[in-house]
Amino acid sequence: MSDTRELRLVSWNVNGLRAVMKKDPSFVEVFEACNADVFAIQETKLQEGQIELDLPGYHQTWSYAERKGYSGTAVFSREEPLQVIRDIPCDGLAAEANTEGRVCALEFPTYWFVNVYTPNAQNELARIDTRMEWDAAYRDFLCELAKDKPVVTCGDFNVAHNEIDLKNPRSNRGNAGFSDEERESFTRLLDAGFTDTFRDRHPDLEGAYSWWSYRFNARKNNAGWRIDYFLVSDDIRDRVRTAAILNEVYGSDHCPVELCIEL
């Protein structure tokens, strides 16, 4: 298509935006260095009006949790979205998660951009039922959007899909983020018509992680997990130019992930 252009898209779970603003480098310095067309963040842990971000040339789209200091997402885009969706159609246990600011879906002329912070199944899989209901509702939501135009979805999906996606798969089997239920649910999402861009580009690359525990020198030892993703509709898979993990960026227990794609 002659009117396509290459876009640089970045996603980062900041684990508290106000904290990252005070780090060295600060969030704004990381943001400016990335020079992204769209920059998505998760776990802002903010309510409206709690921060003033000066990002010249960008439209700011926020989704806040009802609970203070918890969850939350945001998207900063050079282009103004045609519309924004902050809730996904759901009921039951997933409805509670829907009040936690977990989605920012922005419609642009040629694609949907959807930022998500997936609920954590928690210790002993205490929230696994909520997680499974959320996954099903989110999958249906993306599939509905994809009927209209191609979808790019990114964020912290809180699951390492396969054994290659975490340092210690054997000892973590069945734990939150690497339970059979969560892994199978992520497979169902891909099977519904979406491509894991990083693994598609780097099928055999080991040691590529986006999250590390703050304990046991995990980041220093690269004992991590790949739980942050860019997924795209299968019909735009061939437009992906690069998919990368920006593991040189500090400031959170996650590092940013990046996608360059023609849209």
C-alpha positions as CSV (number, residue, x, y, z in Angstrom):
1,M,0.0,0.0,0.0
2,S,1.5,3.3,-1.1
3,D,0.1,5.3,1.9
4,T,1.7,3.1,4.6
5,R,4.5,4.4,6.8
6,E,6.9,2.8,9.2
7,L,5.9,3.3,12.8
8,R,8.0,2.8,16.0
9,L,5.8,1.5,18.8
10,V,7.0,1.0,22.4
11,S,5.4,-0.6,25.4
12,W,6.7,-0.5,29.0
13,N,5.4,-1.6,32.4
14,V,6.7,1.3,34.5
15,N,5.6,-0.2,37.9
16,G,4.6,3.3,39.2
17,L,5.0,6.3,36.9
18,R,5.7,8.8,39.6
19,A,8.6,6.6,40.9
20,V,10.1,6.3,37.3
21,M,9.9,10.1,36.9
22,K,12.5,10.4,39.7
23,K,14.9,7.7,38.4
24,D,18.1,8.3,36.4
25,P,17.3,8.4,33.5
26,S,13.8,9.7,34.2
27,F,10.8,8.4,32.4
28,V,10.8,11.5,30.2
29,E,14.4,11.0,29.2
30,V,13.6,7.3,28.2
31,F,10.5,8.5,26.4
32,E,12.4,11.1,24.4
33,A,15.3,8.7,23.6
34,C,12.8,6.1,22.2
35,N,11.3,8.6,19.8
36,A,8.3,6.4,19.4
37,D,5.2,7.2,17.3
38,V,3.1,5.5,20.0
39,F,4.4,4.8,23.5
40,A,2.2,2.7,25.8
41,I,2.7,2.2,29.6
42,Q,1.2,-0.1,32.2
43,E,1.0,0.0,35.9
44,T,0.9,3.8,36.1
45,K,-0.5,3.6,39.7
46,L,-2.1,7.0,39.2
47,Q,-5.4,8.7,39.5
48,E,-6.4,11.6,37.3
49,G,-4.6,14.8,38.1
50,Q,-1.8,13.2,40.1
51,I,0.9,13.9,37.6
52,E,1.6,16.6,35.0
53,L,3.5,15.1,32.0
54,D,4.9,17.5,29.5
55,L,5.2,15.5,26.2
56,P,5.2,18.1,23.4
57,G,3.7,16.7,20.1
58,Y,1.9,13.8,21.8
59,H,-1.7,13.2,22.6
60,Q,-2.2,11.6,26.1
61,T,-4.8,8.9,26.6
62,W,-5.2,7.6,30.2
63,S,-7.2,4.8,31.8
64,Y,-7.3,4.9,35.6
65,A,-8.2,2.2,38.1
66,E,-11.0,3.0,40.5
67,R,-8.7,1.8,43.3
68,K,-6.1,4.4,44.2
69,G,-2.4,3.6,43.5
70,Y,-3.2,0.5,41.5
71,S,-2.9,-0.7,38.0
72,G,-3.7,1.8,35.2
73,T,-2.6,2.3,31.7
74,A,-1.8,5.1,29.3
75,V,-0.9,5.7,25.6
76,F,1.0,8.7,24.2
77,S,0.6,9.1,20.5
78,R,1.8,11.6,17.9
79,E,-1.5,11.0,16.0
80,E,-4.8,11.9,17.6
81,P,-7.0,8.8,18.0
82,L,-10.3,8.7,16.2
83,Q,-11.8,7.1,19.3
84,V,-10.8,5.6,22.6
85,I,-12.2,2.5,24.4
86,R,-11.3,2.0,28.1
87,D,-13.5,-1.0,28.9
88,I,-14.0,-4.4,27.3
89,P,-17.4,-6.1,27.2
90,C,-17.4,-8.6,30.1
91,D,-19.3,-9.8,33.1
92,G,-18.7,-12.1,36.0
93,L,-15.3,-12.1,37.6
94,A,-13.8,-10.2,34.7
95,A,-16.0,-7.2,35.4
96,E,-14.0,-6.4,38.6
97,A,-10.8,-6.4,36.6
98,N,-12.5,-4.1,34.1
99,T,-12.6,-1.3,36.8
100,E,-8.8,-1.4,37.1
101,G,-7.8,0.7,34.2
102,R,-6.4,-2.2,32.3
103,V,-7.1,-1.2,28.7
104,C,-6.5,1.7,26.4
105,A,-7.7,1.0,22.9
106,L,-7.1,3.7,20.3
107,E,-8.5,3.7,16.8
108,F,-6.3,5.2,14.1
109,P,-7.1,5.4,10.4
110,T,-5.4,2.2,9.4
111,Y,-5.3,0.1,12.6
112,W,-6.4,-0.4,16.2
113,F,-3.7,0.1,18.9
114,V,-4.6,-1.7,22.2
115,N,-2.6,-1.4,25.4
116,V,-3.3,-3.9,28.1
117,Y,-2.2,-4.8,31.6
118,T,-3.5,-8.3,32.1
119,P,-4.6,-9.3,35.7
120,N,-2.0,-11.3,37.6
121,A,-3.1,-14.8,38.7
122,Q,-1.4,-14.1,42.0
123,N,0.3,-16.5,44.5
124,E,-1.2,-20.0,44.7
125,L,-3.2,-18.9,41.6
126,A,-5.7,-17.1,43.9
127,R,-7.1,-15.1,41.0
128,I,-6.8,-17.6,38.2
129,D,-10.6,-17.7,37.7
130,T,-10.7,-14.0,37.2
131,R,-7.7,-14.2,34.9
132,M,-9.3,-16.9,32.7
133,E,-12.5,-14.9,32.4
134,W,-10.5,-11.8,31.6
135,D,-8.4,-13.6,28.9
136,A,-11.6,-14.9,27.2
137,A,-13.2,-11.5,27.2
138,Y,-10.1,-9.7,26.0
139,R,-9.7,-12.3,23.2
140,D,-13.3,-11.7,22.1
141,F,-12.7,-7.9,22.2
142,L,-9.6,-8.1,20.0
143,C,-11.4,-10.4,17.5
144,E,-14.3,-7.9,17.2
145,L,-11.9,-5.0,16.6
146,A,-10.0,-7.1,14.0
147,K,-13.2,-7.4,12.0
148,D,-13.0,-3.6,11.4
149,K,-9.2,-3.1,10.8
150,P,-5.9,-4.7,11.8
151,V,-5.0,-4.8,15.5
152,V,-1.7,-4.1,17.3
153,T,-1.9,-5.1,21.0
154,C,0.8,-4.7,23.5
155,G,1.5,-4.7,27.2
156,D,2.2,-6.8,30.2
157,F,0.3,-10.1,29.5
158,N,1.6,-11.6,32.7
159,V,2.4,-15.0,31.1
160,A,5.6,-16.6,29.8
161,H,4.2,-18.6,26.9
162,N,6.8,-21.3,26.4
163,E,9.8,-22.7,28.3
164,I,12.1,-20.5,26.2
165,D,10.4,-17.5,27.6
166,L,11.7,-17.8,31.2
167,K,15.0,-18.7,32.8
168,N,13.7,-21.4,35.2
169,P,10.7,-23.1,33.6
170,R,11.0,-26.3,35.6
171,S,10.9,-24.7,39.0
172,N,8.1,-22.3,38.0
173,R,5.8,-24.8,36.4
174,G,2.3,-24.1,37.8
175,N,3.2,-20.8,39.3
176,A,1.4,-17.6,38.4
177,G,2.5,-16.5,34.9
178,F,3.6,-20.0,34.0
179,S,0.6,-22.1,34.8
180,D,-0.8,-24.5,32.2
181,E,-4.1,-22.6,32.2
182,E,-2.5,-19.2,31.5
183,R,-0.1,-20.7,28.8
184,E,-3.0,-22.5,27.1
185,S,-5.1,-19.3,27.2
186,F,-2.3,-17.4,25.5
187,T,-2.1,-20.1,22.8
188,R,-5.9,-19.6,22.2
189,L,-5.3,-15.9,21.7
190,L,-2.6,-16.5,19.1
191,D,-4.8,-19.2,17.5
192,A,-7.6,-16.6,17.2
193,G,-5.6,-14.8,14.6
194,F,-2.6,-13.0,16.3
195,T,1.2,-13.2,16.0
196,D,3.7,-12.9,18.8
197,T,6.0,-10.6,16.9
198,F,9.2,-11.1,18.9
199,R,9.0,-14.9,18.8
200,D,8.0,-14.8,15.2
201,R,11.2,-12.8,14.4
202,H,13.4,-14.6,16.9
203,P,12.1,-18.2,17.1
204,D,15.1,-19.7,18.9
205,L,16.5,-16.8,20.8
206,E,17.1,-17.8,24.5
207,G,17.7,-15.4,27.4
208,A,15.4,-12.7,26.0
209,Y,13.4,-11.4,28.9
210,S,11.4,-8.3,29.8
211,W,10.8,-8.8,33.6
212,W,13.0,-9.7,36.5
213,S,12.2,-10.1,40.1
214,Y,13.8,-7.4,42.4
215,R,15.1,-10.3,44.5
216,F,18.1,-12.6,44.2
217,N,20.0,-10.2,41.8
218,A,17.7,-11.6,39.1
219,R,18.3,-8.9,36.6
220,K,22.1,-9.0,37.1
221,N,21.9,-12.7,36.5
222,N,19.3,-12.4,33.7
223,A,17.0,-14.8,35.5
224,G,14.0,-13.3,33.9
225,W,10.7,-13.8,32.2
226,R,9.3,-12.6,28.8
227,I,5.9,-11.4,29.7
228,D,5.6,-8.2,27.7
229,Y,4.5,-8.5,24.2
230,F,3.5,-6.9,20.9
231,L,1.0,-9.0,19.1
232,V,-0.4,-8.1,15.7
233,S,-3.3,-9.4,13.5
234,D,-2.0,-12.2,11.3
235,D,-2.8,-10.3,8.2
236,I,-0.2,-7.6,9.0
237,R,2.4,-10.0,10.2
238,D,4.4,-9.5,7.0
239,R,4.6,-5.7,7.7
240,V,6.7,-6.1,10.9
241,R,10.2,-4.8,10.3
242,T,11.8,-5.3,13.7
243,A,10.7,-6.6,17.1
244,A,13.0,-5.9,20.0
245,I,13.4,-6.0,23.8
246,L,15.1,-2.9,25.1
247,N,16.8,-4.6,28.1
248,E,19.4,-1.8,28.4
249,V,16.6,0.5,29.8
250,Y,16.3,0.5,33.6
251,G,13.9,2.2,36.0
252,S,11.4,-0.6,36.5
253,D,11.4,-4.3,37.1
254,H,10.3,-4.5,33.5
255,C,12.1,-3.1,30.4
256,P,10.4,-1.7,27.3
257,V,9.6,-3.7,24.3
258,E,9.5,-2.3,20.8
259,L,7.9,-3.0,17.4
260,C,8.6,-1.3,14.1
261,I,5.9,-2.0,11.5
262,E,4.5,-0.5,8.3
263,L,0.9,0.6,8.7
